[in-house]
């Protein structure tokens, strides 16, 4: 609880700083709805947190401010100086109370009636000093209070980099240990290495603890919250929490706390019915709320299920019409799922009346905003009279998973040890296999278990003989099944990193890791494999709360595979995967950027270059995306590749043509997409392998070799010598040279004398560049 309170204090301080600026901007422009919404969300969030930490004075202040702001949002009250002064006074009082909490003290009992009364629209406005916050009773004692333990808040990406660095150190340590064992070094060196290994292990554990917390820290206060709130509303509600042992990044817990509290309060307030109403509906007087949590690799799934009245979608649609969000005709045409999505719209609520708990239509709006800010998703299913199920999917950051590494054919995989009950080897024990219909069974401790071949599940070669190992897997419900592998190799603590979305959508893997020899190991998604192999049928019936139909429908929608990269100036952009041939590193001295058309040399071929105008060329080497259209290849200069992604929906195209096709939505952000059609139109040229017209010239002549040859190649011809046996499409004769032996369909005669007669087509002065280029182009058109 102390940790969460410290996080609440730090978070409130950050919001206080931000809301001061928004208040000033809103006072200057009262019509700015975005600023008003931001201030409203701040006081609403503070109110919810105060209920969570049992801070009644703070809750009363924020509720008063929220009510006044809600009137402004609803058009029932106009913004004036008195209202702004009152809000500033409340903000100041909240800041003072947070100072008291941070100093280790408690907010003293007292009344803030003067500040609350200042929100009364009928109160005569006085000078700002009249609404200034009173001095807290313990102001003089605050300096004498024992200072609280100091802490700092670090960016998550910094902790990610530190964690990745220590993981690399562990890999190097393991490799060094293997070399020392093979070299049979002196005992003193071995002892030193053992001490170093222990220090590294302790360091890794400490860094892990910096990031990770059990969900018990979040779920611990919830039963008290449910008890107090249900008593306040005259209802009977029980709460069941499962998954408190799951360990998550502190940042994830901090960001998911508010959504969980919002959803829980809404479920109690206008989800669970009054005891008499439940009795008439044939339900138990005590309503039930269940929270289930699962972590699979880098994803966290949270389901919050209640057996209340459910969501009346017809009423929800009517509220959407009244709020101007949709027309009656649009609501009529909506599916049931689309109507349920209206609950996430600002200003929409299913509550019959406004209370201090809910009913203002801001809760689910804030929930979705917080979850999407984290890169997660939320969806809802509901049956009228039966209850509501909310599904939250969140990304987990880097985590260490105790695992078994197993071999199947030439491949190695990781299996989380938490799933493994026992390892059974057919080499040392006599196992009896049998079949029942299409299912393969194995007898284990007097019980027949369903048997799943990992090679068959992944459609790879393996398990050719009977000398195999079996992992006895225990899944969430307590059911057992046997997973057949070629061999169990070792126990490892694997640092699991997420894979590309395209791979994760197979539902077979949860991430990837590196072993100490540098080889890649894919972490298996045991639950996903179990579902695909039909081993979870009973559990699915028992735990239907994790069947998210909305998510399944989303997965079936077509995706746009793309590469996310950073330009030289750090901006993020996307390019369609189909246009990317490969990614390569090019020495910096191979680029020519001072020309009108930038180029670079790759494998002795000059390639057009785009993207060079976005920043300075790196020293040493630069990363280049090689884009292709089947005939042409161009390069795009980048800083680095960030990820491969699968985009939902379509690209919103720009009206004007240019390097950017438009923007696509990625994790709630608008990211620019490259227009490859435009890039190839500007920079593309036929590839070297494409069929070119041939031009015969006398390469023994120095002028023809040094001056004419490059010009002809630039015009798109393949140059051959006069002695070449093949026939040419066009030939160039110098001065009075004979044309009879040139063996060409067309001949251009070049004159050295400027005064010699020319026709500008087949007879031109050799330094008349424009006429010569036109003649070559005319020859290409004739050949084509």
Secondary structure in CASP SS format (residue, H / E / C, confidence):
PFRMAT SS
TARGET T0000
AUTHOR 0000-0000-0000
METHOD secondary structure of the structure
MODEL  1
X C 1.00
X H 1.00
X H 1.00
X H 1.00
X H 1.00
X H 1.00
X H 1.00
X H 1.00
X H 1.00
X H 1.00
X H 1.00
X H 1.00
X H 1.00
X H 1.00
X H 1.00
X H 1.00
X H 1.00
X H 1.00
X H 1.00
X H 1.00
X H 1.00
X H 1.00
X H 1.00
X H 1.00
X H 1.00
X H 1.00
X H 1.00
X H 1.00
X C 1.00
X C 1.00
X C 1.00
X C 1.00
X H 1.00
X H 1.00
X H 1.00
X H 1.00
X H 1.00
X H 1.00
X H 1.00
X H 1.00
X H 1.00
X H 1.00
X H 1.00
X H 1.00
X H 1.00
X H 1.00
X H 1.00
X H 1.00
X H 1.00
X H 1.00
X H 1.00
X H 1.00
X H 1.00
X C 1.00
X C 1.00
X H 1.00
X H 1.00
X H 1.00
X H 1.00
X H 1.00
X H 1.00
X H 1.00
X H 1.00
X H 1.00
X H 1.00
X H 1.00
X H 1.00
X H 1.00
X H 1.00
X H 1.00
X H 1.00
X H 1.00
X H 1.00
X C 1.00
X C 1.00
X C 1.00
X C 1.00
X C 1.00
X C 1.00
X C 1.00
X H 1.00
X H 1.00
X H 1.00
X H 1.00
X H 1.00
X H 1.00
X H 1.00
X H 1.00
X H 1.00
X H 1.00
X H 1.00
X H 1.00
X H 1.00
X H 1.00
X H 1.00
X H 1.00
X H 1.00
X H 1.00
X H 1.00
X H 1.00
X H 1.00
X H 1.00
X C 1.00
X C 1.00
X C 1.00
X C 1.00
X C 1.00
X C 1.00
X C 1.00
X C 1.00
X C 1.00
X C 1.00
X H 1.00
X H 1.00
X H 1.00
X H 1.00
X H 1.00
X C 1.00
X C 1.00
X C 1.00
X C 1.00
X C 1.00
X C 1.00
X C 1.00
X C 1.00
X C 1.00
X C 1.00
X H 1.00
X H 1.00
X H 1.00
X H 1.00
X C 1.00
X C 1.00
X C 1.00
X C 1.00
X C 1.00
X C 1.00
X C 1.00
X H 1.00
X H 1.00
X H 1.00
X H 1.00
X C 1.00
X C 1.00
X C 1.00
X C 1.00
X C 1.00
X C 1.00
X C 1.00
X C 1.00
X C 1.00
X C 1.00
X C 1.00
X C 1.00
X C 1.00
X H 1.00
X H 1.00
X H 1.00
X H 1.00
X H 1.00
X H 1.00
X H 1.00
X H 1.00
X H 1.00
X H 1.00
X H 1.00
X H 1.00
X H 1.00
X H 1.00
X H 1.00
X H 1.00
X H 1.00
X H 1.00
X H 1.00
X H 1.00
X H 1.00
X H 1.00
X H 1.00
X H 1.00
X H 1.00
X H 1.00
X H 1.00
X H 1.00
X C 1.00
X C 1.00
X C 1.00
X H 1.00
X H 1.00
X H 1.00
X H 1.00
X H 1.00
X H 1.00
X H 1.00
X H 1.00
X H 1.00
X H 1.00
X H 1.00
X H 1.00
X H 1.00
X H 1.00
X H 1.00
X H 1.00
X H 1.00
X H 1.00
X H 1.00
X H 1.00
X H 1.00
X H 1.00
X H 1.00
X H 1.00
X H 1.00
X E 1.00
X E 1.00
X E 1.00
X C 1.00
X H 1.00
X H 1.00
X H 1.00
X H 1.00
X C 1.00
X C 1.00
X H 1.00
X H 1.00
X H 1.00
X H 1.00
X H 1.00
X H 1.00
X H 1.00
X H 1.00
X H 1.00
X H 1.00
X H 1.00
X H 1.00
X C 1.00
X C 1.00
X C 1.00
X E 1.00
X E 1.00
X E 1.00
X E 1.00
X E 1.00
X E 1.00
X C 1.00
X C 1.00
X C 1.00
X C 1.00
X E 1.00
X E 1.00
X E 1.00
X H 1.00
X H 1.00
X H 1.00
X H 1.00
X H 1.00
X H 1.00
X H 1.00
X H 1.00
X H 1.00
X H 1.00
X H 1.00
X H 1.00
X H 1.00
X H 1.00
X H 1.00
X H 1.00
X H 1.00
X H 1.00
X H 1.00
X H 1.00
X H 1.00
X C 1.00
X C 1.00
X C 1.00
X C 1.00
X H 1.00
X H 1.00
X H 1.00
X H 1.00
X H 1.00
X H 1.00
X C 1.00
X C 1.00
X C 1.00
X C 1.00
X C 1.00
X C 1.00
X E 1.00
X E 1.00
X E 1.00
X E 1.00
X E 1.00
X E 1.00
X E 1.00
X E 1.00
X E 1.00
X E 1.00
X C 1.00
X C 1.00
X E 1.00
X E 1.00
X E 1.00
X E 1.00
X E 1.00
X E 1.00
X E 1.00
X E 1.00
X C 1.00
X C 1.00
X C 1.00
X C 1.00
X C 1.00
X C 1.00
X H 1.00
X H 1.00
X H 1.00
X H 1.00
X H 1.00
X H 1.00
X H 1.00
X H 1.00
X H 1.00
X H 1.00
X C 1.00
X C 1.00
X C 1.00
X C 1.00
X C 1.00
X H 1.00
X H 1.00
X H 1.00
X H 1.00
X H 1.00
X H 1.00
X C 1.00
X C 1.00
X H 1.00
X H 1.00
X H 1.00
X H 1.00
X H 1.00
X H 1.00
X H 1.00
X H 1.00
X H 1.00
X C 1.00
X C 1.00
X C 1.00
X C 1.00
X C 1.00
X C 1.00
X C 1.00
X C 1.00
X C 1.00
X C 1.00
X C 1.00
X C 1.00
X C 1.00
X C 1.00
X C 1.00
X C 1.00
X C 1.00
X C 1.00
X H 1.00
X H 1.00
X H 1.00
X H 1.00
X H 1.00
X H 1.00
X H 1.00
X H 1.00
X H 1.00
X H 1.00
X H 1.00
X C 1.00
X C 1.00
X C 1.00
X E 1.00
X E 1.00
X E 1.00
X E 1.00
X E 1.00
X E 1.00
X E 1.00
X C 1.00
X C 1.00
X C 1.00
X E 1.00
X E 1.00
X E 1.00
X E 1.00
X E 1.00
X E 1.00
X E 1.00
X E 1.00
X E 1.00
X C 1.00
X C 1.00
X C 1.00
X E 1.00
X E 1.00
X E 1.00
X E 1.00
X E 1.00
X E 1.00
X E 1.00
X E 1.00
X E 1.00
X E 1.00
X C 1.00
X C 1.00
X E 1.00
X E 1.00
X E 1.00
X E 1.00
X E 1.00
X E 1.00
X H 1.00
X H 1.00
X H 1.00
X E 1.00
X E 1.00
X E 1.00
X E 1.00
X E 1.00
X E 1.00
X C 1.00
X C 1.00
X C 1.00
X C 1.00
X C 1.00
X C 1.00
X C 1.00
X E 1.00
X E 1.00
X E 1.00
X E 1.00
X C 1.00
X C 1.00
X E 1.00
X E 1.00
X E 1.00
X E 1.00
X E 1.00
X E 1.00
X C 1.00
X C 1.00
X E 1.00
X E 1.00
X E 1.00
X E 1.00
X E 1.00
X E 1.00
X E 1.00
X H 1.00
X H 1.00
X H 1.00
X H 1.00
X H 1.00
X C 1.00
X C 1.00
X C 1.00
X C 1.00
X C 1.00
X C 1.00
X C 1.00
X C 1.00
X C 1.00
X C 1.00
X E 1.00
X E 1.00
X E 1.00
X E 1.00
X E 1.00
X E 1.00
X C 1.00
X C 1.00
X C 1.00
X C 1.00
X C 1.00
X E 1.00
X E 1.00
X E 1.00
X E 1.00
X E 1.00
X E 1.00
X C 1.00
X E 1.00
X E 1.00
X E 1.00
X E 1.00
X E 1.00
X E 1.00
X E 1.00
X E 1.00
X E 1.00
X E 1.00
X E 1.00
X C 1.00
X C 1.00
X C 1.00
X H 1.00
X H 1.00
X H 1.00
X H 1.00
X C 1.00
X C 1.00
X C 1.00
X C 1.00
X E 1.00
X E 1.00
X E 1.00
X E 1.00
X E 1.00
X E 1.00
X C 1.00
X C 1.00
X C 1.00
X C 1.00
X C 1.00
X E 1.00
X E 1.00
X E 1.00
X E 1.00
X E 1.00
X C 1.00
X H 1.00
X H 1.00
X H 1.00
X H 1.00
X H 1.00
X H 1.00
X H 1.00
X C 1.00
X C 1.00
X C 1.00
X C 1.00
X H 1.00
X H 1.00
X H 1.00
X H 1.00
X H 1.00
X H 1.00
X C 1.00
X H 1.00
X H 1.00
X H 1.00
X C 1.00
X C 1.00
X H 1.00
X H 1.00
X H 1.00
X H 1.00
X H 1.00
X H 1.00
X H 1.00
X H 1.00
X C 1.00
X C 1.00
X E 1.00
X E 1.00
X E 1.00
X E 1.00
X E 1.00
X E 1.00
X E 1.00
X E 1.00
X C 1.00
X C 1.00
X C 1.00
X C 1.00
X C 1.00
X E 1.00
X E 1.00
X E 1.00
X E 1.00
X E 1.00
X H 1.00
X H 1.00
X H 1.00
X E 1.00
X E 1.00
X E 1.00
X E 1.00
X E 1.00
X E 1.00
X E 1.00
X E 1.00
X H 1.00
X H 1.00
X H 1.00
X E 1.00
X E 1.00
X C 1.00
X C 1.00
X C 1.00
X C 1.00
X C 1.00
X C 1.00
X E 1.00
X E 1.00
X E 1.00
X E 1.00
X C 1.00
X C 1.00
X E 1.00
X E 1.00
X E 1.00
X E 1.00
X E 1.00
X E 1.00
X C 1.00
X H 1.00
X H 1.00
X H 1.00
X C 1.00
X C 1.00
X C 1.00
X C 1.00
X C 1.00
X C 1.00
X E 1.00
X E 1.00
X E 1.00
X E 1.00
X E 1.00
X E 1.00
X E 1.00
X E 1.00
X C 1.00
X C 1.00
X C 1.00
X C 1.00
X E 1.00
X E 1.00
X E 1.00
X E 1.00
X E 1.00
X E 1.00
X C 1.00
X E 1.00
X E 1.00
X E 1.00
X E 1.00
X E 1.00
X E 1.00
X E 1.00
X E 1.00
X E 1.00
X C 1.00
X C 1.00
X C 1.00
X E 1.00
X E 1.00
X C 1.00
X C 1.00
X C 1.00
X C 1.00
X C 1.00
X C 1.00
X E 1.00
X E 1.00
X E 1.00
X E 1.00
X E 1.00
X E 1.00
X E 1.00
X C 1.00
X C 1.00
X E 1.00
X E 1.00
X E 1.00
X E 1.00
X E 1.00
X E 1.00
X C 1.00
X H 1.00
X H 1.00
X H 1.00
X H 1.00
X H 1.00
X H 1.00
X H 1.00
X H 1.00
X C 1.00
X C 1.00
X C 1.00
X C 1.00
X C 1.00
X C 1.00
X C 1.00
X C 1.00
X C 1.00
X E 1.00
X E 1.00
X E 1.00
X E 1.00
X E 1.00
X C 1.00
X C 1.00
X C 1.00
X C 1.00
X H 1.00
X H 1.00
X H 1.00
X H 1.00
X H 1.00
X H 1.00
X H 1.00
X H 1.00
X H 1.00
X H 1.00
X H 1.00
X H 1.00
X H 1.00
X C 1.00
X C 1.00
X E 1.00
X E 1.00
X E 1.00
X E 1.00
X E 1.00
X C 1.00
X C 1.00
X C 1.00
X C 1.00
X C 1.00
X C 1.00
X E 1.00
X E 1.00
X E 1.00
X E 1.00
X E 1.00
X E 1.00
X E 1.00
X C 1.00
X C 1.00
X C 1.00
X C 1.00
X C 1.00
X C 1.00
X C 1.00
X C 1.00
X C 1.00
X E 1.00
X E 1.00
X E 1.00
X E 1.00
X E 1.00
X E 1.00
X E 1.00
X E 1.00
X C 1.00
X C 1.00
X C 1.00
X C 1.00
X C 1.00
X C 1.00
X C 1.00
X C 1.00
X C 1.00
X C 1.00
X C 1.00
X E 1.00
X E 1.00
X E 1.00
X C 1.00
X C 1.00
X C 1.00
X H 1.00
X H 1.00
X H 1.00
X H 1.00
X H 1.00
X H 1.00
X H 1.00
X H 1.00
X H 1.00
X H 1.00
X H 1.00
X H 1.00
X H 1.00
X H 1.00
X H 1.00
X C 1.00
END
